[in-house]
Structures are given as structure tokens and as C-alpha cells.
Amino acid sequence: MCLAFTPHLLNAQQPQSPIVLHAARLLQVDTGTVIQPGEVLVEGNRIKAVGKSVEHPAGAKVIDLGGATLMPGLIDAHIHLFLHPGAEDLQTVEESVPWRVILAEQAAKDDVMAGYTAERDMGTEGAGSADTAIREAINKGIIPGPRLRLSGNAIDILGGHEDANKYNPAQHVLSNADYANSAEQLVEVMREQHKEGSDFAKIYETGKDKMIDGVLRTPFQYTAAQLTAAVEEARRMGTTVSVHAMGEPGTLYAAQAGVASIDHATQLSDETIRLMKEKGIFSVPTFTIFDYFAKHRESQDQAAAEAEMLQYKIKEFRKQVAAGVQFAVGSDVGPFPHGTQAREMTLMVEYGMKPAAVLQADLINGAKLLGWGGQIGELKAGYFADIVAVPGNPLEDISTCEHVSFVMKDGKVLRQ
């Protein structure tokens, strides 16, 4: 069941008693093992102790989760709170920003109740910096939701990937992203977005994508020098740049610039992979969105094209796994229902990774990518008490992460 959510502001003066969580198993993410049984002592919003058994302080509340496995709160490194299933372009044209904020609030709740206690929002799709309102409301305890890293709008060139290209140009339909057509404009837009509350910059580097003779072809949008200017500006502000990049040469330019992550990353050359490994750049495959669109398109031709792209992506992913690419886990949730994105981990296992490796990519690498390394993503003393429970053992069946039964975020129980 989901507990009624009480804003933290209303009980901020009430001290919280220690909590002991007990379950049949506890996942140790770094070693890819479980201990049996497992307990976690939570004091305030931090983990105090972890082990087969922990101290039970006087007055502690004990929550016995039976045959479940305790594990860190899940992390989705690529989401869209301001999107929902349906025509993506029409959402930005027909729905007001205030209405989209209301829907985004519901999306944040759906995600955290599904066990996602930290997420990276990769663009509001035309809602500007409205995501900052969601983040601040969550941080102040007004609404339930995950810890958030936000980009505001994505950044795109005129006529680029998200520039309403299928509409009558005479109607001047607004882009879903902020325009930047040069290195100077990239810096200017990033400064404005940072002022409005962004945590990082999301840049569209490739598109429109086509499969030609069984191979992905996708034009780049920014040169390596332009992306380097963006990365240097982000570094000055203490932030990062991540790119939407499906294939070469855009993926290579992103790697040369030293972005934090290459999202979608369907096609990576040997040189791109070498640079990513050298610079610690994460690949975020986003299989779930491709899988969803292969089954939910308006026509059979569209579905077939998506299916062809997915099969190509799977083949390339297996090469990336064998080459030792460093992955984080992101689903691109929004165009498919929020709260269902744990399927991403199931697909990554299905397509060639071991469950332990996927969990490490999601939790340890995800924490690093979001800038919370050493604070979330593992059950260790001193970490934030972001903890979930799943039925069964995720090392044996990772799909159990699609069935989270208990959620604690920041030491507060949201679902039990």
C-alpha cells in the first residue's frame, strides 16, 4: 500500500525515532552479493549501520519486510517529468505550462513510489525552467518525489532534432528546446538556464535518425569545438553537459569534448569508445523507449522502422558491453508511463549484461553521474537513507525491481 504523504514542513519540529529495517536479504551493490538476513539502522535521514544484524536502539521502530531484499533506492539517469504517453509535439503545443507542471508533479510521485529515489530530468520539452518548481517543492517536502538533477529546456540548433520540423513553417510553432546556433550562443543559453536553476545542460547533438541499408545515419548538430566550449562553460559553473547523441560522428564529437554522458549512444566507433573509457564518460542506452515505440506507433510501417532501429541498437550494445563501455541506466520515461521504467534494467540484462553489472551501472554509476557519488546508490553508513525493498533476489531475477514493495527516501517511509 502507499502511505498518505504528509508534507515535511508540517512535522519538521517532531524528532524522528530511529528505524530498523529487517529483511531476508540485503544487496551489497559494490561486490554484487547479498547477505542473509539483512538489517539497516536509520537515524534521521542517514544510514547509521548495515549488516546481518544491527543495533536496535531504545525506542527504535522495527519494520520487518519478510522475504524481501533491501537495496538502495533506484536511479533513473534519463527521464522527462513533463512528458506523458501520447503525441509528444502536441503536448507542448496544446497543453499549458501550468497544466504540465501539475502532470509533472504526478509523474514525480509515480516514479518515487516505484522506487526511484533519484532521477535526472533530461529536458522539460518546451516548459523552460518549470522543472525547478517541482524540484523545490520536493526538497521542501510539499510533494513526494525523487531527488532531482535538472536541465530545464534542452538546447538545439535551428531546424534541429526538436524544432517542430513537421509543422507548417509559416505557423512558427515553437521549438521544444532553446536555440543555440554557435559556441557563443551555447554559452549564453547555458548561463541563462543556470540562472533559472538548471543543474546541468542537455544538448541535442544528433538527429534526424534514419536506418539506411541496415546502418544508422544521423547528422551531427554541433562540432567538437562547439561542444568543448559548452563543456568548459559548464566546468566554470561547476556543472556538466550531457548530450542526446545516437550515432557517429556526433557521438565522437561529444566524446572529444568530454561530456558527462552520451545518451541513447546507439552507434559508437572504436575511437569514441576509447575516448569514453579514457575520460570516464557514461553511455546511457535508453532501451525502454525504443522497445515501447516498436510496439506503440500509429502505423505498422512506423512500428517496423522502430523495431529495425531497436535490433540494430541491441547488436551495437553487445559490442559496447564486450568493449568495456561504462554504463549508467536511463529509461527516457515520459512517452511511456511513469513508474514503469525499471523495465530498462530487465532489457539491459536481456540484451547482454549480467544483473550485478546492471545494478552497479544503475546505482553506483548513476549516483556518480548525478553528482551524488558516495551519498546514494549503496547501503552504507553515512549515506542518505534512500532504501527500497523488492520481492526475491535481483541478482537472480532483475525484473523483481519492477515490483518494489517498500520505499524510504531521506529516512522517511513513503510506501509500505
N, C-alpha and C positions, 0 to 999 in steps of 0.2 A: 504494500500500500504506500501511497505518498502522504507524507505528513503535511499538515497545514503549515504554510510558510508564514512565520512571524518576523516582521522586519527587525533587524538587529537594533535599530535605533530605539525601539520600544523597550528593550531589555538590556540596554548597554550597561546599566548600573548593577545588574544582577550577576554576581560571580558564578562561573560555571564549575560544577563539580568535575573531578577527573572522570574519565570514561575508560573502561577496559573493554576492548573488542576481542572476542574469542571465536575461533572458527576451526574447522577440521584441518585447514591448510593455510599457509601464508606464502605468497610468492616473493622470492628474493630475485629481483629483476637482474641485478648485475651478474649474478652467477647462473641465471637461468635454471634455478632449482626451487623446490618448495620444501618447507619444513612442516612437520606434522606433530601435534597441532600447532596453531599459531595464535599469538596474542599481541595486541598493541595497546600501550598505555598512552592516552591522550590527555594532556593538560593544557587548557586554554585552546589556542589554535595550532599547537605544535605537538609533534610526536615526542613523547618522553622516553619510551623504551619499546623494544621489539624483541620477540623471541618465542620459544615454545611455551614459556610462561613468563609473566612479568609481575612486578609488584602490584598488589591490589590495595591502594591507599584507603585509609578510613574514609567512608562516605562516597567511595567511587561507585559510579553506575556501571554495572556489568551488562554488556549486550552480547548474548550468545547467538551466533549466526549459524549454528549447527554444522551441516556438512558442506558449507560454502568455502570458497577460497578468498582470503583477504588479499588485496592487491592495491597498488596506487591508483588514484583517480586517472581515468583515461585522458589522452591528449589528442586533439584533432588540429593539425597544423595548417589546414586549408578549409575554411568554412565561409559561408555567406549568410549571415543572420538576416539580411534584408532581401533574401530571395525565398520563394516558395514554389512548389510544383505548379507548372503552367507556363505560358509564353513569357519568357524572360524579358524580352524587349517591351512587351505590353505592360508589364508590371511597372516599369519606370515611366511609362507614358500615361497610363490610366490611373495609377494609384498615387495619392498624395504622400508626401514625406511623412506627415503626422500619422497617416494610416499605416505606412510601412514601419514606423517606429513601434506601433502597437503590435504588429505582427512579429517584429524582431524580438520584442520582449517575450512573446510566447515561444519563439524559436529558442531563445536562450534558456528558458525554463525546460523545454523538451530535451535539450541537449544535456543539461546538468542532471536531470532526473534519469537520463540514460547512462549516467556515469562519467560524462565528460566534464571534468572539473577545471580544465584549462583548454583554451582554444585560441587560434589565430584567425582573425577575420580578414579575408583577402579581398576587400573591396565592398563598398556599400551599393555598387551598381547604380550610381546616379543620386544617392541620398547624401552625398557630401560627407560632412563630419557628424552626421546624426548618430553614428555609432558611439560617439563619445558619451552621449546621454545614457545609452544602455550600459556602458562600462561603469560610469559614475554611479548610476542607480544600483548596480550590482555591488560595487565596492562599498557603498553606504548602507547596504542591507535593505534597500527599499524593495527590490525584486530579486528572485532567485536566478542564478546564472553562473556560468563558469568564470574563472579568471580569464581576462581577455587581453590580447595584443591586437591593436587595430591599425589599419592603413588609411581609413577614410576612403575616399574615392581611389580607384586605381588610376594610373597615368598612361596615356595613349597618344599616338600621333593622329593628326587629321586624316580621316579616312582609314584609320586603323581597325584593330580587331573588334573594338566595342563601339564603333562610331555610327550606329544605326544605319549601316550601309544599304540595307534592303528597302529603306523607305524612299519616297519621292524627295529628292534633294531640295526641291523648292519649298518644302514644308519646314526645313531646318529643324528637324527633330534632334533634340539634344543628345549628345553622347552620354553613355553610361559611365564615362571616365573623364578625368581632367586632361585637357590638351597640353602637350609639350612637344614642340617640333625641333628642338635643338638642345644642346647641352645646357645653354644658359636658361632656357625655359624649364628644363627639368629641375634645375636648382631652384628657380623661382617658385615653381609649383610645390616642391618638397618643403620649402620654407613656409609657405602659406599653410600647407597641410599640418606641418609640425606645430605651428601657432594654434591651429584649431584642435590639436590634441592627438595627432597620429603618433603611433609608437614606432612605425617603420614605413617604408614606401613600397608599394606594389606596382610594378611596371609591366605592361604588356610588351613582350619582345617579339612574339611571332603571331602569324595569322594573316590570312585565312588558310586553313589546313585543307590539303587535298591528298588523296591517295592516287598516284599515277603509276601504272604498271607495277602495282604491289609495293610501292615505296612512298613514304610520306614526303610531301613537298610543302614547305611553309615559308613564306618570305619573312625576313627579319624586319624589325621596325627601328631599332637604334643600333648604331655602330658600337664596337667595343670601347672606343674613346668616349662616346656619349654616356654609355653605362658606367664607365670608370669615373666620370665627373659626378654622376649620381652617387656612386658608392663613396667617393671621397667626401661629398657633402654630407651624406648620412653619417660617416665616421666623425665629422666635425661636430654634428649634433648629438653624437652618442647613440645613433640608431643604426639600422641596417636597410638593405634593399633586397627584396625578393622578386623574382620575375615569373610571369607566365611565359613559358617557352616550351613549345612542343618539339622542335627539332632544329637541325643544322641549317644555316650557320649561326642562327640566333643563340642556340644553347652554348656554342663555343664562345661567342662574344660575351655572354653572361659569365661564363667560367673565367675568361681572361680578365674581366672586370673585377672578379672576386665578390660576387653577390653571396648572400647568406644561403639562399636556396633556389633551386630551379624546379618550378612546379609544373607538373604533368610530365616533363622530361621523357617523352616517348622515344626520341631518337637522340642518342649521344654518341659522338665519334670517339675513337680511341684517344685522341688528343684532349677532347673535352673531359672524358673520364679521368685521364691522367691529372689534369688541372684541378678537377673537383676533389680528387683524393689528396693532392698536394696542398690545397687551400682549405680543406675541411668544409666543402660546400655540400649541402644536403640535397638529395633528389627526393621529391615528394610526388609519387606516381599518380595518385588520384584515380584508382581503378573504378571505384564505385560509380562515379558519374558516367563513365564510358559504358559500364555494364547496364546502368539504368537507361541510358538513351538508346542502347541497342535493342531495348525491349519496349520503349515508350516514345516512339516517333509517330508523326501524323501519317506517314505513308510507308509502305513496305520498302520502297527504294531508299528512303532516309534511314530506316532501321538497318537495311543491308549495308549501307555505307558506314554506319556506326559500328556494326559488327565486324566489318573488314578492318576498320581502324583499331578496334579492340584486339583482334587476333594479331595484328602487326605489333601492337603495344606489348602484348604478352611475350611474343618472341624476343623483342628487344629487351624487355625487362629481365628475362632469363640470362641474357648476355651480360647485363649490368650486374646482376647478382654474382655471376661467375667472376666478373672483373673486380669485385670487392667495392662497388659503389656504396657510399654511406647514405642510408635512407632515413627519412622521417616519415610519419604517417599522416596523410591528409586525405579527406574524402571528397571535397568540393560540395559538401551538403548544402542544400538550399533548393536547387532544382529538383531534388528528391527529398522526401520528408525528413525534417529534423528529428533527431533522436534515434535514427536507424543506421547511423554511419559506422557502427562497429563492424559492419559487413566488409569494410575496407581491409581489416586485418585478416578476415576469413579469405578474401580473394588473394591477398599477398601470399598467404600460405598455399592456397590452391595453385598459384602460378609459380611457386618455386622456392619460397623462403621457409625456414624452419620456424615453428611457433615461438621459440625463445628469441630468435633473431628479430621477429616482427614485434614482439613485446618490448624488446630493448630499443628498437627503432622508434616505437610509439612513445615510450615513457622516458628513457634516458636521452635519446637524441631529440625528441620533441621538447623536453624541458630545456635543453641547450638552445635549440632554435628559437624558442620563445623568450629566452633570456632569463629563465628561472632554473638553470642548472644548479644542482646542489641544494635546491629548495623544494622541488616537487619531482615526481617521477619515480621515487623509490620510497620504501617504508624503512626509514632510518631515523634515529634520534636526532632532533633538531630540525627536521624537515616539517613543512606545513602539513597539517593533518587533513590531507585530501586522500580519502580512502574509500574504496568500493569493495563489494563482495559479489562474486559470481558463483553460480552452481557448478560443481565439477572442477576439473583441473584444466586451466587454459593451456598448459604445456602439452596436454594430450589432445585437447579439442579447443582450439582458439575461438570457435564460434560461441563458446559459452560467454564470451564478452558481449555478445548481442543480447544477453539476458541478465543484466545487472539487477540485483535484488536489494542492494543496500548502497546508500550514497552518504558520505560525510564530506563536507567541504569546509576547510578552515576551522575544523574542530566542531562543526555543527551538523547534526544529523538532518538531512533533507529528505531521505527516503529510507523506510524500513518495513 
